[in-house]
Amino acid sequence: MIVNTSSDFFGAHYKKTGLWLGELVHFYNYFNDSNYEIDLYNISGGNTPIDPVSLSPAMLDKTTKAYYKDSNFMSLLQYAQPISEANPNDYDCIYFTGGHGVMYDFTDNQYIQEAVKQIYDNGGIVAAVCHGIAALVNVKNDNGRFFIDNREITGFSNTEELLAKRNKYVPYKLETKLKSRGAQYSKATLPFRPYVKVSDRLVTGQNPQSPKQVAQAIEALWG
C-alpha cells in the first residue's frame, strides 16, 4: 500500500509542490513484479500532483523518466484511490512517499493514523521516505504514546531543508518535529546521500536518494 499526497501548494504561499516522483518510482520499481501486489492511494482521490522540481532535468533520472512517460503508470496517479477507501487489513506493508505536499495533508490525517496502527499491529511493516515521514509524527499507540517515541528514525534533515531553499515555506521542520516526539533521529554525515534506519518493523529513509534502500530494507525484513 503506497500513499501519496494530494496537496499541490505550500499552504497559502501559492508555490507549487506535490509528490516527489522519484520517491515513488524507485520504490515501486523495486517491487514491480508478479510476486507483489501494489496499490496506490492519495489523500482525496483522483489526480496526484507532482512537484515540478522533481521533473527537472537535474532530478529526472532515467528510471523515473521512463515511468513518467508510461501512460499506464501515470494513469494510476491520475485516478488514484482515496485513502479513506483503503482496507489496511489487506496489506503487509504501507509506504509513504514524500514531496513537500505531504506536510499539509499527511500529518493529521485520521485514515493514515489508523492504517499505520492496523498494519503494524497486524505484524506488517510501516515505511516512509523523506517528508513522507510526516505521516508518522502524530500517530499514537493505544496507550497514548507517540508511535515513533524512542524509535530509531531518519527523515529530511533541517540542513537539507535549508539547502533546498524550502525552510521558509514549510509549516514545520521535520527533523525538529521528529525529535520533539521522542524519536532517536539520525542522518547521513553528508546531505542528500542515501540513509535508512530500521527500528523493528519501521523503516525510514532520509531523502530522495533513499527510496530504493528503503525497499531493500523491507525485503530483508520479509526474508
Secondary structure, 3 states (H helix, E strand, C coil): CEECCCCCECHHHCCECCECHHHHHHHHHHHCCCCCCCCEEECCCECCCECHHHHCCCCCCHHHHHHHCCHHHHHHHHCEEEHHHCCHHHCCEEEECCCCCHHHHCCCCHHHHHHHHHHHHCCCEEEEEHHHHHHHCCCECCCCCECCCCCEECCCCHHHHHHCCCCCCCCCCHHHHHHHCCCEECCCCCCCCCCEEEECCEEEECCCCCHHHHHHHHHHHHC
